[in-house]
């Protein structure tokens, strides 16, 4: 490289690097591992540290025993049959903490630190306890609570409140008034039903804020419990619900399908013994090669060796130079020796059968006759 070009490239590199600005940005990616999958892992470990056996599950496959506090999202109780099942379990002694919002993998907004506005679904269990929806509120300030041995302040983000004007069974209440409650707890039979407007205080991100840890522990003292079970996802899938509600007709349909297949599918007969590959004779290989050449429109490849043998036999008989297939002197000599017409000799040496088996056989016969006449 010339010195001038080298200096120019160096100046260009210095100019470009001087325009760059180094900047460090921090991007929040959230929790990793088990905490990323289970939003209530911190609450679960909090209970364990206080001697309460706590666990979590993706779905509620079987009802726990009645000494359990079951913390469950409202999105998992959307059918009347599931609502009746849980209400019966509560009346037998269980404690159900019903989380209206804030249980899914919600997107955290960087500005304002609030969750997205939740979507409403059917809540038959709330209807069973006479609880309706109140206003949609954005609680920017904390709300005080006094539950058993615990008191303090708790923060709820965007959430629907509860309207409990239609029921007189509420014995624990938190919120502005009975038309906009953030938490209600009802003594139901031998158990207890507690509804929270949002699961925000119990989530991993918020458990260390305000008095959320004390509030989480206070829930377990509303009703005597020995175990805590978190259900942090939705209920059964479509196929799971189909099997749970209709396994008898499904089994009947499956049995009918198996009988129909047994009746309709054809039988393939007995199994044949495995074929053994025996060595073939050389003539078999030649026959298969000739069949392949004939099938692929190459009969001249079969005639050329026979004609070549005839020409070599002519050379050895006469002592002359090896002629070509179209040599007129060769054709005249073969016609004189064999007695065949010259046109027929010419066709035997140069004719093409074009996949005509009769013509091919006649050409082979004529070439054989010419060879035996030498």
C-alpha positions in Angstrom: 0.0 0.0 0.0 1.3 3.5 -0.9 2.2 5.8 2.0 -0.5 8.3 1.1 -3.2 5.6 1.0 -2.0 4.3 4.4 -2.2 7.7 6.0 -5.7 8.3 4.5 -6.9 5.0 5.9 -5.5 5.7 9.3 -7.2 9.1 9.4 -10.5 7.6 8.4 -10.2 5.0 11.2 -9.4 7.7 13.8 -12.4 9.7 12.6 -14.8 6.8 12.9 -13.7 5.7 16.3 -13.8 9.3 17.7 -17.6 9.4 16.7 -18.5 6.3 18.8 -19.9 6.7 22.2 -19.6 3.9 24.8 -22.8 3.5 26.8 -23.8 0.8 29.3 -27.5 -0.1 29.6 -29.1 -2.5 32.1 -32.0 -4.5 30.9 -34.3 -6.3 33.3 -34.9 -9.9 32.3 -36.7 -11.0 35.4 -36.1 -14.1 37.5 -34.4 -17.3 36.2 -34.8 -20.9 37.0 -37.7 -22.1 39.2 -38.6 -18.5 40.2 -39.3 -17.7 36.6 -41.8 -20.5 36.3 -43.3 -20.2 39.7 -44.4 -16.7 40.7 -45.1 -17.7 44.3 -41.7 -19.4 45.0 -40.7 -16.8 47.6 -44.0 -17.1 49.4 -43.6 -20.8 49.4 -40.2 -20.6 51.0 -41.5 -18.0 53.5 -44.0 -20.5 54.8 -41.4 -23.2 55.0 -39.1 -21.0 57.0 -41.9 -20.6 59.6 -42.4 -24.4 59.9 -45.4 -24.7 57.6 -45.1 -27.4 54.9 -45.6 -25.6 51.6 -45.5 -26.8 48.0 -46.7 -25.8 44.6 -48.3 -27.4 41.6 -49.0 -26.4 38.0 -52.5 -27.9 38.1 -54.9 -29.1 40.7 -55.3 -32.8 39.7 -56.6 -34.1 43.1 -58.2 -32.3 46.0 -55.8 -31.9 49.0 -56.8 -33.0 52.5 -58.9 -30.6 54.5 -56.0 -29.4 56.7 -54.6 -27.5 53.7 -54.7 -23.8 52.7 -55.2 -24.0 49.0 -54.1 -20.8 47.1 -55.6 -20.9 43.7 -56.0 -18.5 40.7 -59.5 -17.5 39.7 -58.7 -18.5 36.1 -58.6 -22.1 37.2 -62.2 -22.2 38.5 -64.3 -21.3 35.5 -66.8 -24.1 35.4 -69.8 -24.7 37.8 -68.7 -28.3 38.5 -65.3 -27.2 39.6 -66.8 -24.4 41.8 -69.2 -26.9 43.5 -66.3 -29.3 44.1 -64.2 -26.6 45.8 -67.1 -25.2 47.8 -67.8 -28.7 49.2 -64.1 -29.1 50.0 -64.1 -25.7 51.9 -67.2 -26.7 53.9 -65.5 -29.9 54.9 -62.7 -27.9 56.6 -60.4 -26.6 53.9 -59.2 -23.0 53.5 -59.3 -21.7 49.9 -57.5 -18.4 49.0 -59.1 -17.2 45.8 -56.8 -15.0 43.7 -58.8 -12.8 41.3 -55.9 -11.3 39.3 -52.1 -11.3 39.2 -51.4 -15.0 38.9 -50.2 -15.4 35.4 -46.9 -14.6 33.7 -47.7 -10.9 33.5 -45.6 -8.3 31.7 -43.9 -5.9 34.0 -44.1 -2.3 32.8 -40.9 -0.3 33.3 -42.7 3.0 33.6 -44.8 3.3 36.7 -44.1 -0.2 37.9 -47.7 -1.4 37.3 -49.2 -4.5 35.8 -51.4 -4.5 32.8 -55.1 -4.1 33.2 -56.5 -7.6 33.9 -59.2 -9.3 31.8 -62.3 -10.6 33.5 -63.5 -14.2 33.1 -66.4 -16.1 34.5 -66.2 -16.6 38.3 -68.9 -19.1 39.4 -67.3 -19.6 42.8 -67.7 -15.9 43.6 -71.3 -16.1 42.5 -71.8 -19.1 44.9 -70.7 -16.9 47.8 -72.7 -13.8 46.7 -69.7 -11.8 45.8 -69.9 -9.4 42.8 -67.3 -7.2 41.1 -66.7 -3.7 42.3 -64.9 -0.9 40.5 -61.6 -1.3 38.6 -59.1 0.6 40.7 -55.5 1.6 40.4 -54.3 1.6 44.0 -51.2 3.7 44.1 -51.3 4.0 47.9 -51.1 1.2 50.5 -54.0 -0.2 52.4 -53.8 -1.2 56.1 -54.6 -4.7 57.4 -55.0 -6.2 60.9 -55.3 -10.0 60.8 -54.6 -12.0 63.9 -51.1 -11.4 65.1 -50.1 -9.5 62.0 -50.8 -5.9 61.0 -49.3 -3.5 58.5 -49.8 -2.0 55.1 -50.2 -3.8 51.8 -50.1 -2.6 48.2 -52.4 -3.8 45.4 -51.8 -2.7 41.7 -54.6 -2.4 39.1 -57.4 -4.8 40.1 -61.1 -5.3 40.3 -62.5 -4.9 43.8 -65.3 -7.0 45.5 -68.8 -5.9 46.2 -70.0 -7.8 49.2 -73.3 -6.0 49.9 -75.3 -9.1 49.1 -73.7 -11.2 51.9 -73.6 -10.9 55.6 -71.1 -13.7 56.3 -67.9 -11.6 55.9 -65.8 -11.7 59.1 -62.5 -10.4 57.7 -62.5 -7.4 55.5 -59.9 -5.1 53.9 -60.6 -2.1 51.7 -62.4 1.2 51.4 -66.0 0.0 51.9 -68.2 -3.1 51.3 -68.6 -2.1 47.6 -64.9 -1.9 46.9 -63.2 -4.5 49.0 -59.7 -5.7 48.3 -59.9 -8.8 50.6 -62.9 -10.6 52.0 -62.9 -13.8 54.1 -66.0 -15.8 54.8 -66.4 -18.6 57.4 -68.0 -21.4 55.3 -69.1 -24.6 57.1 -66.0 -26.1 58.7 -63.6 -24.2 56.5 -62.9 -20.7 55.2 -63.1 -18.9 51.8 -60.8 -15.9 51.3 -60.9 -13.8 48.1 -58.0 -11.4 47.2 -58.4 -8.8 44.5 -54.8 -9.5 43.4 -52.0 -11.9 44.0 -49.5 -9.0 43.8 -48.4 -9.0 47.5 -47.6 -12.8 47.3 -45.5 -12.7 44.1 -41.7 -13.1 44.1 -41.2 -9.5 43.0 -43.4 -7.9 45.7 -43.0 -10.2 48.7 -40.2 -8.0 50.2 -42.1 -4.7 49.7 -44.2 -3.0 52.4 -45.6 -5.6 54.9 -46.4 -8.2 52.2 -44.6 -11.0 54.0 -46.6 -10.4 57.2 -49.8 -10.3 55.2 -48.9 -13.6 53.5 -48.3 -15.2 56.9 -51.5 -13.7 58.3 -53.6 -15.6 55.6 -52.4 -18.9 57.1 -53.7 -17.9 60.5 -57.2 -17.1 59.4 -58.0 -20.8 59.6 -56.0 -23.6 61.2 -53.9 -25.3 58.5 -50.9 -27.6 58.4 -50.0 -27.4 54.8 -50.0 -24.7 52.0 -50.5 -25.6 48.4 -50.0 -23.0 45.6 -51.6 -23.7 42.2 -49.9 -21.2 40.0 -51.4 -22.0 36.5 -54.8 -22.5 34.9 -57.0 -25.6 35.3 -56.9 -28.7 33.2 -56.4 -28.4 29.5 -59.3 -29.0 27.1 -58.4 -32.7 26.7 -58.0 -33.1 30.4 -61.4 -31.6 31.1 -62.9 -33.8 28.3 -61.4 -36.9 29.9 -62.5 -35.8 33.4 -66.1 -35.1 32.5 -66.7 -37.7 29.7 -64.4 -40.6 30.1 -67.2 -43.2 29.9 -68.5 -42.2 26.5 -64.9 -41.7 25.3 -64.1 -45.3 26.3 -67.2 -46.6 24.6 -66.3 -44.7 21.4 -62.7 -46.1 21.6 -64.0 -49.6 22.0 -66.3 -49.3 19.0 -63.5 -47.9 16.9 -61.3 -50.9 17.8 -64.0 -53.4 16.8 -64.6 -51.6 13.6 -60.9 -51.6 12.7 -60.7 -55.4 13.6 -63.7 -56.1 11.3 -62.8 -53.8 8.4 -59.1 -54.0 8.0 -58.0 -56.7 5.5 -55.9 -59.6 6.6 -52.4 -59.6 5.2 -52.0 -63.4 5.4 -49.3 -65.4 7.1 -45.8 -64.0 7.4 -43.5 -65.1 4.6 -40.1 -66.6 5.5 -37.2 -64.2 4.9 -35.8 -64.4 1.4 -32.4 -65.9 1.1 -30.0 -64.4 -1.5 -28.5 -67.3 -3.4 -25.5 -66.8 -5.8 -26.7 -66.5 -9.5 -25.1 -68.2 -12.5 -23.2 -66.0 -14.9 -25.8 -66.6 -17.6 -28.4 -65.2 -15.3 -26.4 -62.0 -15.0 -26.1 -61.8 -18.7 -29.9 -62.3 -19.2 -30.7 -59.6 -16.7 -28.3 -57.2 -18.3 -29.8 -57.9 -21.8 -33.3 -57.4 -20.3 -32.2 -54.1 -18.8 -30.7 -52.8 -22.1 -33.8 -53.9 -24.1 -36.1 -52.2 -21.5 -34.2 -48.9 -21.8 -34.3 -48.8 -25.6 -30.7 -49.9 -26.3 -30.9 -52.9 -28.6 -27.9 -51.8 -30.5 -25.8 -52.5 -27.4 -26.9 -56.2 -27.8 -26.2 -56.4 -31.5 -22.8 -54.7 -31.4 -20.9 -57.6 -29.7 -22.3 -60.1 -32.2 -21.4 -57.9 -35.2 -17.9 -57.3 -33.7 -17.4 -61.0 -33.4 -18.4 -61.5 -37.1 -16.0 -58.8 -38.3 -13.1 -60.4 -36.3 -14.0 -63.8 -37.8 -13.9 -62.2 -41.2 -10.4 -60.7 -40.5 -9.0 -64.1 -39.3 -10.5 -65.9 -42.3 -9.3 -63.5 -45.0 -6.2 -62.0 -43.4 -7.3 -58.6 -44.3 -7.5 -55.5 -42.1 -10.3 -55.2 -39.6 -13.2 -53.4 -41.5 -16.0 -51.4 -40.1 -19.6 -52.5 -40.0 -20.5 -50.3 -43.1 -17.6 -51.5 -45.3 -19.1 -52.3 -48.8 -16.3 -54.8 -49.6 -17.2 -56.7 -46.4 -20.9 -56.7 -47.3 -20.2 -58.0 -50.8 -17.9 -60.8 -49.5 -20.5 -61.9 -46.9 -23.3 -61.9 -49.5 -21.2 -64.1 -51.9 -20.2 -66.5 -49.1 -23.7 -66.8 -47.5 -25.9 -66.6 -50.5 -28.0 -63.8 -48.8 -29.1 -60.8 -50.8 -26.9 -57.7 -50.5 -29.7 -55.6 -48.9 -30.3 -58.3 -46.3 -26.5 -58.3 -45.4 -26.5 -54.5 -45.3 -29.5 -54.6 -42.8 -27.8 -57.3 -40.7 -24.7 -55.2 -40.3 -26.4 -51.8 -39.9 -30.1 -52.3 -39.1 -31.8 -51.1 -35.9 -34.7 -53.2 -34.5 -36.2 -50.3 -32.5 -37.7 -52.6 -29.8 -39.3 -54.9 -32.4 -38.6 -58.3 -31.1 -39.3 -60.1 -34.4 -36.9 -57.9 -36.3 -34.3 -58.3 -33.6 -34.6 -62.1 -33.8 -34.2 -62.0 -37.6 -31.1 -59.8 -37.4 -29.5 -62.2 -34.9 -30.3 -65.1 -37.2 -28.8 -63.4 -40.2 -25.6 -62.4 -38.4 -25.3 -66.0 -37.1 -25.7 -67.3 -40.7 -23.1 -64.9 -42.0 -20.6 -66.0 -39.4 -21.1 -69.7 -40.0 -20.6 -69.1 -43.8 -17.0 -67.9 -43.3 
